[in-house]
């Protein structure tokens, strides 16, 4: 399959997937997520691949779901057709390790995508955040569930309620990123980790991943479903229209709490 919004390559037994909508800071739309899902599935099924690295550009891993695409959606669109959220859990079904190599912005859906990977190696310019609150919505792909598991309730609440960004050092300190390296060493570090994993027995690697996820996930499925219903519900509000219209038109939003 040929892809338009992602790039794929292999290095030894490592598959590298690069999100590739640089002008939009890798904003995640349905086409990109379909392509990503398809590439992940193909690499997972390929016996020649032992580990996958997911990365973006220097400026942005991904600045979130595509706000322009979401701006006009109403509750009926997102709930009935499962728009935006429909193909996001594909990453969770990948049985081989997936490492997120994050530089630049990892915001909203971008932060959620990074957190869906097995671990995050961050460049020193990385910035993580869940700024959905500024758009009149809430995180919709695991942000309210995975972030507290990664950084604890206090910091997760701080990030989700204020919409502020945290830098790479804070992300490592709080357990979101496993390592921070200088930007120009990011891919070398991620590939090094991936190649190391490829040298181990694949069954043990897959079993280790499965076991750690078991400890980590608990009742995550219920949490995700709960979050999804609330996320969809925010599209019934005027504040969602206002928040997204304001972003698209580069103005400050005026929320009316409706
Ligand atoms: N969607 C669409 N376009 C975007 C997005 C986005 N999320 N982020 C940036 N862009 C576009 C900008 O509109 C701009 O386009 P143009 O050049 O045509 O005007 C271009 O990318 C460059 O952006 P900026 O000029 O704004 O660059 P700056 O360096 O000044 O700022 C920021 C970078 C701070 C990252 C800024 O772009 C920003 O705040 N972006 C929005 C971040 C955000 O709010 N993300 C959350 C989106 S909502 C979300 O992710 C919900 C997830 C729901 C679940 C996902 C589905 C399951």
Boltz pocket constraint, residues with backbone or C-beta under 6 A from the ligand:
constraints:
  - pocket:
      binder: B
      contacts: [[A, 22], [A, 23], [A, 24], [A, 25], [A, 27], [A, 28], [A, 63], [A, 64], [A, 65], [A, 66], [A, 67], [A, 68], [A, 84], [A, 85], [A, 86], [A, 88], [A, 105], [A, 107], [A, 108], [A, 109], [A, 110], [A, 131], [A, 132], [A, 135], [A, 138], [A, 139], [A, 140], [A, 141], [A, 247]]
      max_distance: 6.0
